[in-house]
Amino acid sequence: MRLSVAAAIVGLTGSQAYAADPSHVALDVFAFGQRDPGAVEAFGVRQRAGNPYRAEGFDYAAVSVDFSVQLSEQWAFRGNAVGGWIIDEGEHPLPATLPETNVTSASPDLLTLDSQAGLAWTSPNGLWRVAPGLFYHHQKSYFIGGPNLEISRSLFGGDTSLFLNTSFRLALVQGAAWDGFTRGQDFNTTLNALVGWTQTWHPSLLTTFSLQYAWQTGRLHSAWNYVVLSDEKSVPVQIVDERLPSHRHRGQANFRIRWSPAVRWSFGLDLGGYLDTWSLAHLSAQPNLELPVGPVRIRVWYRLSRQWATRYFRDLVRVPPGTPPLLFVTQDSDLGSFWSHGPGWLLSYPMGRAGALSWEARLSGYGFYRDDGLFALGGQLGTTARW
């Protein structure tokens, strides 16, 4: 796929060159809490909230460092690292008819580490950008990591800009599952290809439209997810691993419009949707507003989305004795059907310069509520230094 994209754009002229990005270091602190109100009610009489057989509440705290250092006009070194702590809401007792009675919610209490680093090369004429790197994720008894490569180019100039991007990632997956036992090793492969078009219609009005294709193969189910099987009387009798296909194709379209009636003011609307070969479909709309209040810049938004479940999702899986389970099945609520409402805000404040450094502080808050009962609140405090 990358070779075909490269062949298609070789020889095109009139391209807009990439500008060198300023070097920066950013430090952020995150806090996030998700609640599952159905989990606190007695099993068998509670209302559905997310996964009907597991509590999905947890708290998460993290610190991240993100940096980019411009080594020369052509080369930059980039990376980030995130250290997090997941605090489980508590054990969720399952029906006594199941042999496992202490399966927890989203995960046990654990520390997580995510990091990635790599080089970014911009061609001398400024028309190409190539960024190879490595990424890594680790948590209790679970590891995923490997190389990735991104190639991009911006075409044309002036009021019309065409952007092409393709990325490839190969990951080694290894670790224990929900029951504490390992399931061996696997390799995941991900390919993304994106084409975007930005059009400036007026000094105060611009639009962006993009199409994206993604392909994944390998171990695509979650090691932490399980499925509860019930007999012909709907009595839970067994727990098995989540089972999902080992390949996935996804198409996505996004549209953005921005109108700026005055300097530092902006009204916008983001629309998006995707559909994949698991039949998972998602549509979203996000109006937003940016405005200045003295030196502070404020951004507020409200995201409304609707998701339709994958064909493999089942609230109840009946398997009579002697009948093999379904080939593919999940009870992951994130792959189910729901409406979601997500407000948020961001404050950014330029703190001036200190020698060659310019500083900025930011504070944000966000959350969501889903009509299957799950809701969450989170926030972020951070600062960035550029030079």
Steps between C-alpha positions, in 0.01 A plus 500: 500500500779748585675433166180559302438830682859610440479410130179699463651823629847488343526770236230728640618858533377816663511336844496688827818430698502389864614764744747403771318442831634682807661285765286447809461312827154450653409367844141398583317349795174310434218378723204295377220309668241271343194374687267206439184560706352163411786320672400617848157337482428140587578260219189386316288809573725786389452695179748446221797737519771415250596135519226315692752256656777730616544824690673754278577775747859611565719802574807591298781744574796563270798723427625550144804659340498588131797647315633591158857620447594649163850358434540677165286638220431145383508291818301502824489260793152445648350293776264475792457294814192449719502337841156419638329336796167320463300462820225243465157575644499161672425134446175421328339177624353285226212251539571200721428272203834607352825341624684836497346732758759777544559634151564873532384788285698682236832366631679439831683786667816547297759736359522564127780634282463629144787646300607563145799670340643550154652729243318725254672587173387779267641499148728794402229641273247472784255282305528169687497397863605150617481399867623156614476405867430246774209474746444307821215427743531300820272419788468211740582178309428666164730648236460642150767678298686526173600728210288752311553713190313808375534668159318819405494773242306823452404587142413830334509841661295812545135456594487130406708239679502122457656288773607136461608279787570131546622317810595143583540333840616151596443393862597202712215412740568289806345465843246353738125513452213574739552170686873555557615243243697592187368435152835492320648757261359664190587775253261783418532695176333837438496702178339845468462707185348849506430771244387844613388816321505844664335789318513867601186655358544839668748644750240417767376165369671167432397135471686171527384165367687172545460133414685228688545127453637274775590130492584290805597138536615281790365472856224760494301386802577632848680265737307657790155426357299187569156374391244340731316202348153404624299181465161467332333645814725809487694388807870602474713185500842575345754776429705496177733738318363770276532386137532742208627466141874530442458764227308825471448758224365844585400807299461844653395846378537832683386852419595822680384857447644806676370858492695784664300824519789674682860443598531215758127419465389177335174307458537144376323174429665159469310209343629144478400144433650157452397148405704181522475139391383400848188708416589749774372844394546837667382857424594815692444876496701748705424874497769711663589857581832678560517850644743726691446621855787740554823302441323167557370301205187292571376207295170324579335210318216251519527162330191296416552153355302191410651152471346183359634173642718251322321189378702301755360681806263305728352602835393140554670195349298181538699183447315176587721221641694324227469792255826679407510876564461755222802538273523876571339668800560797732327669791730805495268797548732720291403282202127524579229749402461831684453875483780706654509863617841657563552864608843651554702818539862613471675812629841597363709784636825631347741570786747703296865440426802414711806546285463276196201317652132583458264346756134405491272353769176312441214361703216285370198303614290246314257217548240277340171333573374195308141387492610147601578650842875565498628851572838661566674825592861600444742788499848604391756755620810566293768735377709522183834666433603582139825626354 
